[in-house]
Amino acid sequence: MLRETIRALAESKIAPFAAAVDEESRFPQEALDALVSSDLAAVHVPEEYGGAGADALATVIVIEEVARVCASSSLIPAVNKLGSLPVILSGSEELKAKYLGPLAKGDAMFSYALSEPDAGSDAAGMKTKAVRDGDFWVLNGVKRWITNAGVSEYYTVMAVTDPTKRSKGISAFVVEKSDEGVSFGAPEKKLGIKGSPTREVYLDNVRIPADRMIGEEGTGFATAMKTLDHTRITIAAQALGIAQGALDYAKGYVQERKQFGKPIGDFQGIQFMLADMAMKIEAARQLTYAAAAKSERGDADLTFQGAAAKCFASDVAMEVTTDAVQLLGGYGYTRDYPVERMMRDAKITQIYEGTNQVQRIVMARNLP
């Protein structure tokens, strides 16, 4: 029922704008409005804070179905979970009450600020600093590649509070867009997901109350990594949706397109391509859903399974979208058809929330 509901919403309220959102590199406001009005923009927020209380699998299905028609729009529910999960996992009751309510209602979005110009895969090498000043912390630094920056009201920011301790000297904070000293760089000009703004976040003597620290001092990096164990599965879901959308479109096309007097879908070479695409998508789906169940239960092998789901599903998405372009021939290479957009959108799923090379390191270190 959830899938039918979200698919109907995605096809009627989000899909019609997907091409324009990509072409104009603009935020998909129509998608945000549709998701908020249906209580689907942040389904993961627990009921006690005004949310729908959706479990990890339900959240995955929402993201997958939105990504099937528009990858940029799927980053609304995905990044709302990414940004707010540190608060859910490690935040005080006061922080949860203050920030999760507006998120659940759709009054605010939540971004995640971990990466920096010189700290990507080596996130522990960050330079952003937070210095204690009485009942306040003062933050200075630059965060890069921040999804939905400038649109989100709230940001989970990781900053160094003790430079002598490397990862154990990093703490997490909630920063608000309206805090004095917060500003944003120009939107990045990207290959894909053009409807989701990616910008630098500048922190210039940003003074925030001490109670905005998430968890204890020095636990920020651990919280960040624990968050990614759960949210990599949402990227797997996004990749899965993009791949499914590309297969669905290609499947329809090969039944209509005629060459040599019959639909090209009647040729065995085409049938084998479609069969491989469908098989790999289904394998990715099973891995992703199983990882979502582990995320919900907090299983011991979650780190491996989350990395495996993200890595496998994103590799499948890149392969399937590339094949979809091939199946459409010259038309697939034009912007008149959606598969070239899907191919461009798929690429980022192999890169963000940990490159697939990093996922393989994570898997190797956590072999079940």
Beta strands, then each sheet from edge to edge (+ up, - down):
strand 1: 110-113
strand 2: 129-133
strand 3: 136-147
strand 4: 154-160
strand 5: 170-176
strand 6: 182-184
strand 7: 198-209
strand 8: 213-214
strand 9: 258-259
strand 10: 262-263
sheet 1: 1+ 4+ 5- 8+
sheet 2: 2+ 3- 7+ 6-
sheet 3: 9+ 10-
end
